[in-house]
């Protein structure tokens, strides 16, 4: 993130990547650090320091399953530590909705930083430079998640961080390429979110409102005439979105002043409804709630105390938050895959139902001794499969949050074992 006004709120927006060339200009794909700004949403992380990556894949502290990469943000902090001349923050989240309801453990944030003179990036622009790439340091990345690979699959020919991603790649990519046309562009993997560029700009001016004013707004229906709703329901926050995130009934309007303040701040200005990130690092002004707190979405589940940095003991303060709108961009590929799967499964379900009806008719008319045991077992398995499909027994694997608030070490210390 470039050095803009230090204590102005900066908003992050998702911008589509047009092609591979534009992708190489995002985050740390480029060795020319003077071009860095903003960051990246989804895809696979672009590591600031590609040599000393975590030796194990990042796992949820609630369910021990692998985390998905959500975004990364370039935010230098050399004003507090010269070794943070380059500084990037990486956010990972658990796709389990059950874990997302836990107050801690389902989100993890890594901080990487470097001094201006380092082994990975040239001081001056050098198009031939390659030391910023993992392969320059003999580091192999997982084909699925982009974290450190631990071994190479002898069948698929790629490195993976563990068996979970080895199996995922084989199921969704490798096996399909063996049976379908190799010309197909098979890229969907459940553990990888849709990739886009994170572009940051300053928030338009916003006069602060009191909780009393917010409470008055809570007494009013958000869309009294039914004509105020924006057509782009996926990207913009509407009342139904707030109900889902705050647990309110579908036919109720939230009366929580914090929720209404959130909605007013996001929806009350033009061109900011699609914000996916809010950034305000460690401002020094006293007496302003905005100077030290995230834009919370609900009165409940706010932390009582933020622990000090476990490496240096410095205070941790709010730096940025992920907004719920980011989910729309992260899960675009998942929505497309789900829609295609539903169409395909509807045809399959119809065919299976017809086969089950035929099998049932045969079993009713034929003597029991003439029916092979395997025939009855196959029928029961087919019935069970359809029952599972109709009941939605497909798990709860989808990212979900209201806001993700990130507090970081105000000394931006060089601790090697701690997270942000």
N, C-alpha and C positions, 0 to 999 in steps of 0.2 A: 504494500500500500504506500503510495507516494505521500510525501509530507504535506498534507493539507492542513487546514486549521485544526489545531490539536484537540480543541474541546468542542468542536461541532460534531453532531451526530452524522455519521456517514452511512449511506444505505447501499446494500449490495443487490445487484440484479443479475438474472440469468440471461446470457446472450448465446444463441445457437452458434455452433462451430460449423462453418460452411464446408470445410474439407480438411484433409490431413495437413495441408500447408498451414492453415489457420490454427490447427491444433498444436502445431510445433511452436507457435508463438505464445502459448499460454503457459503460465506458471514457470517451472524451471526446465522445460524442454529446451529452451534456448540458453546458450552459454553467455549471452549478452545481458548481464544483470541490470543494465541501465534501462532496459525495455520492460522490466518486470513491474507489474502493478496489479492490484486486485487479486485474483486467484482462479481457482477451478472448482467446479461443482461436479460431483460424480465421476464416473470413469475409474481410472486407477491413479493413485497418487504420483506426483512428480516430485521426487525427493531432492530437497536442498542439499543434503549431505548423503550421497549415494553409497558411501563405503561402509559406514557403521550403522546399518539398519538393525532393528530389533531381530534377535535370533529366532524368536518364536512368533507365530501369527498372533495378532491381537484378538483376545477372546472376551466375551461378556462375563462380567464378574458375578452375574446371577445364574446363567445357564451354561457357561463355559463354551458356548457355540461361537464360531468366528463372527467378528464384527464386519459390517459393510463400510466402505469408505464413503463419507458424505461430502466433504469439501476441504479445501486448503486455502489459507489466506496469507499473503505476504505482508508482514507488518514489522519493519525494522524498528529496533529500540536502542540504537547506538547512543542516544542521549543519556541512557542510564548504564549502559555497559558496552564498551567498544567491541566486545566479542559478539555483540548482537547487531552488528552492522547489517548483516543479512539475517532475517528471522522469519520463519514460517510456522504456522500452526495448522495441524492436521486433525480433523474431527472424524471419528468413527462411531457408528451406532449399531445396536443390536436390532435385527429385523423382527424379533419376536414382540408382538403386541403385549404379551404378558409381562415381559421384562421392561417395556417402556413405561409401565405403570409403577415400577419401583423407583424410589427417589434417587437412587445412586446405582452405579455399576453398569448400566446399559449404554452409557456414552463415555468414550475415552478420548482425550485430546493429547496429542504429542506436540512438543515444541522443539524445533531444530534451529540452530543459529550458528553463524560463522563470523569471524572478523573480516575486515575488508580484504586483507591479504590472506589467501588460503590456497589449498591445493586443488580446488575444484573449479574455480572460475578465474578467467584472466583479468588483470587489472584494466587492460585496454581491449577494445573489440577485436576479436580474432575468430574468423569464420572457420578456421581449421581446428580449433580447440575441441577436444573430445573428453577431457578429464571430468566433465560433469555427468557423464553417463555411467551407469552401474557396471557395464561390461568393461570399462576401463580399469575397474578395480576387482575384476573377476567375481562380481556379484551377479548371481542369476536371480531373476524375479519370478514370482509365481505367475503362471500364465493367466490365472483368473483374477486375483486380487491385487497384484503388483507389489506385494510385500516380499520379503526374502524367501527365495525358493530353497527347499531343503533337499530335494532329490529329483532326479529326472526319470520320468515314466518311460520304461523301455518300449511300451506299445505306442503311446501318443507322441513321444519324442520331445516333450516339453517339461520344464521344471514346475513343481508345485510346492506350496507351503505345507501341505498335508494331504491325507487321503480324502478329506471332505471335498476339496477343490479338484483333486484328481478325478474323483467320481463325477462331480458336477460337469466338468469340461467334457468328459467322455460321453455323458448322457446327452447333453444339449448341443455339443459341437461335433466331437470326433465321430461318434456312432452315426449321426445323421449324414455326415459327409461320406461315410462308407456306403450308404444306401441311396442317397439322393445325389443330384448333380453337384459336382465340385465347384460349379460356377456360382452356386447360391451364396449369398452373403449372410452366413449364419454368425450372428454376433451376440444374440441374447443369452445372458447368463443370469440366474436369479440373484447371485451375490454381487452383481455389478450394476450400479445405478447409471442412468442416462447421463452423459457427459455434456457439459456446457461451460462457457467462460463466466467467471464471476467478475463483474464490472462494478466499481464503487464510485459513488458521487455523493456530494453533500446534500443532506436533507434540507428541503425548503424551510423557511422560518416557521416556527410554531409557538404561539403564545400558550404558556402553561395554564391549565384550568384546575380549579380546586376539586376536591372530592365531592363537595356539595353540588357543584355544577354537573359533575358526572352522575351523581345520584338523581338529579332532576332529569337528565337525559334518559336514565334507566326507566323512568316512568312512561316513556313514550315508545310507541311502536317504531321500529327502525324504518319500515317501508309502509307508511300508513295508507297510501293509495295504490300500492302494488306496482307502481310504474318506475320506481327508483332503482330497481335492481339492475346491475350491470349484466350484459349478455354473456360475458366471459366468466362463467361460474367456476370453472376449474382453477383459474389463477387468482381471482379476487376472493376476499373473505366476505361471506354473507352470514346472516343470522344462523342459518343451519350449520355452518362451519363452527361458529362459536358454541352452539349447543353441543355439537359433537365433542369439541375439545374441552369444554368445561363441565360436561355431564348433565346439562340442563335437558328437560323434556323437550321433545320435538316441537310442541305447540306453545312453548314458553319463550318469553324474551328475558334474557339474563338481567338480573337486577344488581349484579355485583359491580360496584363502582370501578374496580380494577379492570374488569372485563370491558366495561363501557369505555374506560379511558384508553384501553388497548385498541378497541374498534375505532374510536374517534381519531386516534393518532394515525392509524393505518389508512382508514377509509376517508378521513376528513380532508385530504389534500389530493389534488390532481397528480397523476403520474407517479404515485408512490405505492399504489395498492399492490403492485407485483413485487415488492421488496422481499428478498429472501434472507437478508442479513442486516443487522444494525450494529454499528461499530462506534464505540466511545471509550477510548483507553485511558484509565487512571487520571481523569481530570482533577485539577487541583482546587477548583473553586469550591468554597464551602457554602452550605445553606441551600444547595439545590438537590432535590431528590434525583433529578435526571443525571446529576454528576456522579452518582455512585451506584445507581440501580439499573437493572434491565427494565424493559417495558414488559412487565408481567402480564399474563393473560388471565390470571385468577388469583383471588386472595389467598386461597389455600395452597399448600405445597411450596411455599417460599422458604428458603433456608434461613434458619435462625442465626447461624454463625458460619462464617467462611474460615476454614483452617488456614494457618500460616503455611508458607512454602516448607515442605518437608526436607528440603536440601539446605536452605540458607536461613530459614526462619523469618524471611521478609513477609510483609503483609501481602495477601492476595486480594486484588481488586477486579471489579468487572471490566472486561475488555470488549466482548462482543456477544451477540446472541443470534441463533438461527431462528428464523421465523417459520411458521407452519406452511407458508406459501412455497417454501423450498421443496416440500414433499411433492408438489405437482410436477416440478421439473425432474426431480430424482426418479420418479416412478413412471415417467412417460412410456418407457420401453415395456415396463411391466404391464401397463394398461393395454398396450397394443397386443402383447403376448396373451394376456388374459382374454381379450376379445376374440382373437383368432382361435384360442383353445376352446372357448365356449361354442363357437360355430362348429369346429371340428368335432367336439364331443357330442354336440346335439345330434349330428349325423350318426356317430358311432352308437350313441344311446338308443336311437331309433332302431338301428340294425340289431343291436343286442336284444332289445325288447321283443322284436319279431322272432328272433331265434329262440328266446326263452319261451314265448308262447307256443312255438312249434314243438319245442322239447316237452313242454308240459302236456300238450295234446297227445304226443306219442306215449308219454309215461302213463297217462290216464287210460289209454286204449289198449296198450300192450300188457300182457301178463308180466307180473313182477319178476319172474325167473328169467324172462327174456331181455331184461334191461341191464346192460353192463354197469357195474358199480361206478366206473369212471364217468359215465354219462350223467348220473345223478349228481356227482361231485362237481362236475363242470357247470351244471345248471345252478347249483347253490352258490358257487363262486361268482357267477355272472350276476345273480340276484343281489349278492352282497356288494358287488362293485357299484351297481346302479343305486342301491340304497345309500351308499357312502357319498356318491355324487349328488344325489338329491338332497341329502342332509347337510351338504357343504363340508364334509369331513376332509378338508384340504389343509388343515393347520391354520396357524395365525401368523404366518411369516410375511409381514409387511410393516415397513417402517411407520412409526406414528409418534407424534409429539405435539405439544402446544407451543412451548418455546424451549430452546436449549440455551441456557445462560452459561457463559464461560468466564471464569475468574482466573487470572494468571499472576505469577510472581512479579511484584512491582520492581524487583531488582533485576529481573530477567537473568537470573544467575546461571552459572555454567554447570549446575548439577547434572550428573549423567544419568541418575536413576529415577528421577522424578518426572511426572507428567506436568502439563502446563501449570 
